[in-house]
């Protein structure tokens, strides 16, 4: 009989948190979901109080400050959530021997590489958001927890919240054409697929296989290619115009290339990772 775990999920109202709730119904584990308003991970006393009350075997930290451009003006807030909040969770996990699954990002890299990033590649974040997420990673590595996984992911989307496909579909309702950036390369990743992967990893996670992993759907595209596939799959007729990043200036620098190599996580935890087009086709957007 498979072991039954108590699992605490932070950031339950976010894309990943909602996907975990959706895919976990058939599992025997006890899952406890907390939105950011119910559990503010930047508040150490709140973290300790709730965690000690539940006494989880694992924490899935899906809480994060993810507003990339806004973070350039709100550095203190970004680091509070993505660094100090992670430290608070890590301190609890270390004290009570609790496992931790933490979500990180492709923004820890500078995007100057021209082949898929592997877990041991040099990190060089170019934004406040990327630096804050890297600081959270360092906290976890320095804590030397008995069981942990830092999962870097990219271009996350789902049926929930705000994300690129939902924005594109909304724009298509009242526009005849759209300009979409075509010189940033990466892997669109289904939050549904990431949620399933996390729940499959937890029973297999040990001190020996703990570490940093990359999880993204297979293949590579641009934001233009992403939008094109989305509209073709859903029969939306609209003119798409490929443009450069310079035509859409943003406060935070976007990686030109951030494809994450996912072989390590797939092999270690026996995961079947779908191509991004197939994953996109299975996603239902409201």
Secondary structure as GFF3:
##gff-version 3
##sequence-region A 1 286
A	DSSP	beta_strand	6	10	.	.	.	ID=ss1
A	DSSP	alpha_helix	15	23	.	.	.	ID=ss2
A	DSSP	beta_strand	30	33	.	.	.	ID=ss3
A	DSSP	alpha_helix	44	54	.	.	.	ID=ss4
A	DSSP	beta_strand	58	61	.	.	.	ID=ss5
A	DSSP	three_ten_helix	70	72	.	.	.	ID=ss6
A	DSSP	alpha_helix	75	79	.	.	.	ID=ss7
A	DSSP	pi_helix	80	84	.	.	.	ID=ss8
A	DSSP	alpha_helix	85	96	.	.	.	ID=ss9
A	DSSP	beta_strand	99	105	.	.	.	ID=ss10
A	DSSP	three_ten_helix	106	108	.	.	.	ID=ss11
A	DSSP	alpha_helix	128	143	.	.	.	ID=ss12
A	DSSP	beta_strand	148	153	.	.	.	ID=ss13
A	DSSP	beta_strand	156	157	.	.	.	ID=ss14
A	DSSP	alpha_helix	164	172	.	.	.	ID=ss15
A	DSSP	beta_strand	177	181	.	.	.	ID=ss16
A	DSSP	beta_strand	185	186	.	.	.	ID=ss17
A	DSSP	beta_strand	189	190	.	.	.	ID=ss18
A	DSSP	alpha_helix	191	202	.	.	.	ID=ss19
A	DSSP	beta_strand	211	214	.	.	.	ID=ss20
A	DSSP	beta_strand	221	222	.	.	.	ID=ss21
A	DSSP	alpha_helix	223	233	.	.	.	ID=ss22
A	DSSP	beta_strand	239	243	.	.	.	ID=ss23
A	DSSP	three_ten_helix	245	248	.	.	.	ID=ss24
A	DSSP	alpha_helix	263	268	.	.	.	ID=ss25
A	DSSP	alpha_helix	276	281	.	.	.	ID=ss26
###
